[in-house]
């Protein structure tokens, strides 16, 4: 193994880990010695690896790329969003109870890369791979009907929550559809209705959360947001409501509602009214976003850190004039409640 001269006195397990990470990161072999020299001298990296190999309660160790073809490591916390922008390698215990030795470290550890779109990848794999495996009758041999149903119900709940989380990470509201396996023709009608009504309850909570978002929230919190925050609020709310509106028109979602309407479900009436609320809120958000965009350039000038303080007063006239035009011509942004937030 290259770099042995640099690694004299280093635990064989740690040395193996460093070679493994170096290979996964795809660094040129010519840089191995320089890489080892930098890493061995880094107390944080060495301490993180030693903590992992010596303590079976430490389940993972992350390695992050840094400048200069080297790494840093952490066995205490998961990666941050900023760290995930570069390649992240995770070393995980194959079995938590097993002791890691120089002889078994190859089998006792698992290495994998954390992609930037980690949650999206996880969502696809869980739906396309694991759901098929769990649903396959051949893999359910020896299970009772109760165990099979309970497991699949819990897995569908997990998939729905994962789908919602993927949306939140993107800043979107994604309405999770009930899986076909949960509402197939083999399901009893009462079970089918129960699953579909559960989906409506989830959608209702998600939509109500978007509808109740308040542009004044930061002010009520005692913070001091800049005026661009108001523009961004209506832009994001409009995009979110447009996405919800598109999803509500999806054929699969409409079939769920149609099925429940035919069974006289008590959930369809309130949800129909909620859809009307979405239509009204969407119209308002799009209208506000359309008019407020005209203030973007002026507010950028006002909040520009490089702008001369003495010159800022020249922006007040055009800003107030534009706000007057918005007041006169917009359909929704012409109430004291809206302008008070913007002026504050």
C-alpha positions as CSV (number, residue, x, y, z in Angstrom):
1,X,0.0,0.0,0.0
2,X,1.3,3.5,-0.9
3,X,1.9,6.0,1.8
4,X,3.1,3.4,4.3
5,X,6.1,5.6,5.3
6,X,3.7,8.4,6.3
7,X,1.4,5.9,8.1
8,X,4.0,4.4,10.4
9,X,2.5,3.9,13.8
10,X,-1.1,4.4,12.5
11,X,-3.7,1.7,13.4
12,X,-4.0,-0.8,10.5
13,X,-7.8,-0.3,10.5
14,X,-7.4,3.5,10.2
15,X,-4.9,3.0,7.4
16,X,-7.3,0.7,5.5
17,X,-10.1,3.3,5.9
18,X,-8.0,6.1,4.5
19,X,-6.9,4.1,1.5
20,X,-10.6,3.1,0.9
21,X,-11.8,6.7,1.0
22,X,-8.9,7.9,-1.2
23,X,-9.9,5.3,-3.8
24,X,-13.6,6.1,-3.7
25,X,-12.9,9.8,-4.1
26,X,-11.0,9.0,-7.3
27,X,-7.9,10.9,-6.5
28,X,-4.8,10.2,-8.8
29,X,-2.5,7.6,-7.3
30,X,0.4,10.0,-7.6
31,X,-1.3,12.1,-4.8
32,X,-1.6,9.3,-2.3
33,X,1.4,10.2,-0.2
34,X,0.5,13.8,-0.1
35,X,-3.1,12.9,0.8
36,X,-2.0,10.5,3.6
37,X,0.4,13.1,5.0
38,X,-2.3,15.8,5.2
39,X,-4.9,13.4,6.7
40,X,-2.7,11.7,9.3
41,X,-1.7,15.2,10.5
42,X,-5.4,16.2,10.9
43,X,-6.5,15.3,14.5
44,X,-10.2,15.7,13.7
45,X,-10.1,13.1,10.9
46,X,-8.0,10.6,12.9
47,X,-10.1,11.0,16.0
48,X,-13.3,10.5,14.1
49,X,-12.0,7.3,12.5
50,X,-10.7,5.9,15.8
51,X,-14.0,6.7,17.5
52,X,-15.8,4.7,14.8
53,X,-13.6,1.6,14.7
54,X,-13.2,1.4,18.5
55,X,-16.8,2.1,19.7
56,X,-19.6,-0.1,18.5
57,X,-22.1,2.5,19.5
58,X,-20.8,4.9,16.8
59,X,-22.7,3.7,13.7
60,X,-21.2,5.9,11.1
61,X,-18.4,8.2,10.0
62,X,-18.7,10.8,7.2
63,X,-15.9,12.0,5.0
64,X,-16.1,15.4,3.3
65,X,-14.0,16.7,0.4
66,X,-12.1,19.9,1.1
67,X,-9.9,22.1,-1.1
68,X,-6.5,20.7,-2.0
69,X,-7.6,17.0,-2.7
70,X,-7.9,16.2,1.0
71,X,-10.8,15.4,3.4
72,X,-12.3,16.1,6.8
73,X,-14.3,13.7,8.8
74,X,-17.1,13.6,11.4
75,X,-18.5,10.7,13.3
76,X,-20.9,12.7,15.6
77,X,-23.2,14.6,13.2
78,X,-24.9,14.0,9.8
79,X,-23.8,16.3,6.9
80,X,-25.3,19.8,6.5
81,X,-26.9,21.0,3.3
82,X,-23.7,23.0,2.6
83,X,-21.5,19.9,3.0
84,X,-23.7,17.9,0.6
85,X,-22.9,20.3,-2.2
86,X,-19.6,18.4,-2.5
87,X,-19.1,14.6,-2.6
88,X,-19.8,13.0,0.8
89,X,-18.7,9.5,1.7
90,X,-20.4,7.5,4.5
91,X,-18.7,4.6,6.3
92,X,-21.3,2.6,8.2
93,X,-21.2,-0.5,10.4
94,X,-22.5,-3.6,8.7
95,X,-23.5,-4.9,12.2
96,X,-23.6,-2.6,15.1
97,X,-22.6,-5.2,17.7
98,X,-19.6,-6.6,15.9
99,X,-16.1,-5.6,16.9
100,X,-14.1,-4.1,14.0
101,X,-10.6,-5.7,13.6
102,X,-7.9,-5.5,11.0
103,X,-9.0,-8.9,9.7
104,X,-12.7,-8.3,9.4
105,X,-12.9,-4.6,8.6
106,X,-13.6,-5.4,4.9
107,X,-16.8,-7.1,5.9
108,X,-17.7,-5.1,9.0
109,X,-18.0,-1.8,7.1
110,X,-20.1,-0.5,4.3
111,X,-19.1,2.5,2.2
112,X,-21.6,4.6,0.1
113,X,-21.8,8.0,-1.4
114,X,-24.4,10.6,-0.2
115,X,-25.8,12.2,-3.4
116,X,-27.0,15.9,-3.5
117,X,-30.5,14.7,-4.2
118,X,-30.4,12.1,-1.5
119,X,-34.0,12.2,-0.4
120,X,-35.3,12.1,-4.0
121,X,-33.1,9.0,-4.6
122,X,-34.3,7.4,-1.4
123,X,-38.0,8.1,-2.4
124,X,-37.5,6.4,-5.8
125,X,-35.7,3.4,-4.4
126,X,-38.2,2.8,-1.7
127,X,-41.1,3.0,-4.1
128,X,-39.6,1.1,-7.1
129,X,-37.5,-1.5,-5.3
130,X,-38.5,-2.1,-1.7
131,X,-42.2,-1.7,-2.2
132,X,-42.2,-4.3,-5.0
133,X,-40.2,-6.7,-2.8
134,X,-42.4,-6.3,0.2
135,X,-45.6,-6.6,-1.9
136,X,-44.5,-9.8,-3.6
137,X,-46.4,-12.8,-2.2
138,X,-43.4,-15.0,-2.6
139,X,-41.6,-12.8,0.0
140,X,-44.5,-13.0,2.4
141,X,-44.5,-16.7,2.8
142,X,-45.0,-17.7,6.5
143,X,-46.5,-14.3,7.3
144,X,-50.0,-14.2,8.7
145,X,-52.6,-11.9,7.1
146,X,-52.4,-9.6,10.1
147,X,-48.6,-9.2,10.0
148,X,-48.7,-8.7,6.2
149,X,-51.4,-6.0,6.4
150,X,-49.8,-4.2,9.4
151,X,-46.4,-4.1,7.8
152,X,-47.7,-2.8,4.4
153,X,-49.9,-0.2,6.1
154,X,-46.9,1.1,8.1
155,X,-44.7,1.1,5.0
156,X,-47.3,3.1,3.0
157,X,-47.3,5.6,5.8
158,X,-43.5,5.8,5.7
159,X,-43.6,6.3,1.9
160,X,-46.2,9.1,2.2
161,X,-44.1,10.9,4.8
162,X,-41.0,10.5,2.7
163,X,-42.8,12.0,-0.3
164,X,-44.0,15.0,1.8
165,X,-40.4,15.5,3.1
166,X,-39.0,15.5,-0.4
167,X,-41.5,18.3,-1.3
168,X,-40.6,20.3,1.8
169,X,-36.9,20.1,1.0
170,X,-37.7,21.6,-2.5
171,X,-40.0,24.2,-1.0
172,X,-43.0,22.5,-2.5
173,X,-46.2,20.9,-1.2
174,X,-46.3,17.4,-2.7
175,X,-49.6,15.5,-2.1
176,X,-48.8,11.8,-1.7
177,X,-51.1,9.5,-3.6
178,X,-52.2,6.2,-2.0
179,X,-50.2,3.4,-3.5
180,X,-52.0,1.1,-6.0
181,X,-51.1,-1.9,-3.9
182,X,-53.0,-0.4,-1.0
183,X,-56.2,0.1,-2.9
184,X,-56.2,-2.7,-5.5
185,X,-59.2,-4.7,-6.5
186,X,-58.3,-7.3,-3.9
187,X,-58.8,-4.9,-1.1
188,X,-62.1,-5.0,0.9
189,X,-64.2,-1.9,0.3
190,X,-64.0,-0.7,3.9
191,X,-60.2,-1.0,3.9
192,X,-60.1,0.8,0.5
193,X,-62.3,3.7,1.8
194,X,-60.2,3.9,5.0
195,X,-57.0,4.2,3.1
196,X,-58.4,6.9,0.7
197,X,-59.9,8.9,3.5
198,X,-56.6,8.8,5.2
199,X,-55.0,10.3,2.1
200,X,-57.6,13.1,2.1
201,X,-56.8,13.9,5.7
202,X,-53.1,14.2,4.8
203,X,-53.8,16.4,1.8
204,X,-56.1,18.7,3.9
205,X,-53.5,19.3,6.5
206,X,-50.8,20.0,3.9
207,X,-53.1,22.5,2.0
208,X,-54.3,24.2,5.1
209,X,-50.7,24.8,6.2
210,X,-50.0,26.6,2.9
211,X,-53.3,28.6,3.0
212,X,-52.6,29.9,6.6
213,X,-49.0,31.1,5.8
214,X,-48.8,34.7,6.9
215,X,-46.5,37.3,5.3
216,X,-46.5,39.1,8.7
217,X,-45.2,36.1,10.6
218,X,-41.6,37.4,10.8
219,X,-42.7,40.8,12.1
220,X,-44.9,39.1,14.7
221,X,-41.9,37.1,15.7
222,X,-40.0,40.3,16.6
223,X,-37.6,40.0,13.6
224,X,-36.8,42.8,11.1
225,X,-37.2,41.4,7.6
226,X,-36.2,43.5,4.6
227,X,-38.9,44.4,1.9
228,X,-37.6,41.7,-0.5
229,X,-39.0,39.1,2.0
230,X,-42.5,40.3,1.1
231,X,-41.9,39.9,-2.6
232,X,-40.3,36.4,-2.0
233,X,-43.2,35.4,0.2
234,X,-45.8,36.0,-2.5
235,X,-43.6,34.5,-5.2
236,X,-43.1,31.3,-3.2
237,X,-46.8,31.1,-2.2
238,X,-47.9,31.5,-5.8
239,X,-45.6,28.8,-7.0
240,X,-46.7,26.5,-4.2
241,X,-50.4,27.0,-4.8
242,X,-49.9,26.6,-8.6
243,X,-48.3,23.3,-7.9
244,X,-51.1,22.2,-5.6
245,X,-53.7,23.3,-8.2
246,X,-51.9,21.1,-10.8
247,X,-51.8,18.1,-8.5
248,X,-55.5,18.5,-7.6
249,X,-56.3,18.1,-11.3
250,X,-54.2,14.9,-11.6
251,X,-56.3,12.0,-12.8
252,X,-55.2,9.6,-10.0
253,X,-56.2,12.1,-7.4
254,X,-59.5,12.8,-9.0
255,X,-60.2,9.1,-9.1
256,X,-59.7,8.9,-5.4
257,X,-62.3,11.7,-4.8
258,X,-64.7,10.2,-7.3
259,X,-64.5,6.8,-5.6
260,X,-65.2,8.3,-2.2
261,X,-68.1,10.5,-3.6
262,X,-69.7,7.4,-4.9
263,X,-69.5,5.8,-1.4
264,X,-71.0,9.0,0.2
265,X,-67.8,9.7,2.2
266,X,-68.2,12.6,4.6
267,X,-64.7,13.8,3.7
268,X,-65.4,14.8,0.1
269,X,-67.7,17.8,0.9
270,X,-65.1,19.7,3.1
271,X,-62.3,18.8,0.6
272,X,-64.3,20.3,-2.3
273,X,-64.7,23.5,-0.3
274,X,-61.0,23.4,0.4
275,X,-60.3,23.2,-3.3
276,X,-62.3,26.4,-3.8
277,X,-60.2,28.1,-1.1
278,X,-57.1,27.0,-3.0
279,X,-58.5,28.5,-6.2
280,X,-59.2,31.9,-4.5
281,X,-55.8,31.9,-2.7
282,X,-54.0,31.0,-5.9
283,X,-55.6,33.8,-7.8
284,X,-54.6,36.3,-5.0
285,X,-51.0,35.0,-4.7
286,X,-50.5,35.2,-8.5
287,X,-51.9,38.7,-8.7
288,X,-49.8,39.9,-5.8
289,X,-46.7,38.3,-7.2
290,X,-47.3,39.9,-10.6
291,X,-47.6,43.4,-9.2
292,X,-44.9,43.2,-6.5
293,X,-42.3,42.0,-9.1
294,X,-42.3,45.7,-10.3
295,X,-40.6,46.6,-7.0
296,X,-37.8,44.1,-7.3
297,X,-35.2,46.4,-8.8
298,X,-36.0,49.3,-6.5
299,X,-35.8,47.1,-3.4
300,X,-32.6,45.5,-4.6
301,X,-31.1,49.0,-4.8
302,X,-32.4,49.9,-1.3
303,X,-30.9,46.7,0.3
304,X,-27.7,46.7,-1.7
305,X,-24.8,46.7,0.9
306,X,-22.5,48.6,-1.5
307,X,-25.0,51.4,-2.1
308,X,-24.1,54.8,-0.7
309,X,-26.2,55.8,2.3
310,X,-26.7,59.4,1.1
311,X,-28.1,58.2,-2.2
312,X,-30.7,55.9,-0.7
313,X,-33.2,58.7,-0.3
314,X,-33.4,59.0,-4.1
315,X,-35.2,55.6,-4.1
316,X,-38.0,56.5,-1.7
317,X,-39.9,58.6,-4.3
318,X,-40.0,55.9,-7.0
319,X,-40.8,53.2,-4.4
320,X,-43.7,55.1,-3.0
321,X,-45.0,56.0,-6.5
322,X,-44.8,52.3,-7.5
323,X,-46.7,51.3,-4.4
324,X,-49.4,53.9,-5.2
325,X,-49.7,52.3,-8.7
326,X,-50.0,48.9,-7.1
327,X,-52.7,50.2,-4.7
328,X,-54.7,51.6,-7.6
329,X,-54.5,48.7,-10.1
330,X,-54.0,45.5,-8.2
331,X,-57.0,43.3,-7.4
332,X,-55.9,42.2,-3.9
333,X,-52.8,44.2,-2.8
334,X,-54.9,47.3,-2.2
335,X,-55.8,47.0,1.5
336,X,-54.2,48.7,4.5
337,X,-53.3,45.2,5.9
338,X,-51.1,44.4,2.9
339,X,-49.4,47.8,2.6
340,X,-48.7,48.0,6.3
341,X,-46.6,44.9,6.2
342,X,-44.7,46.1,3.1
343,X,-44.0,49.5,4.6
344,X,-43.0,48.1,8.0
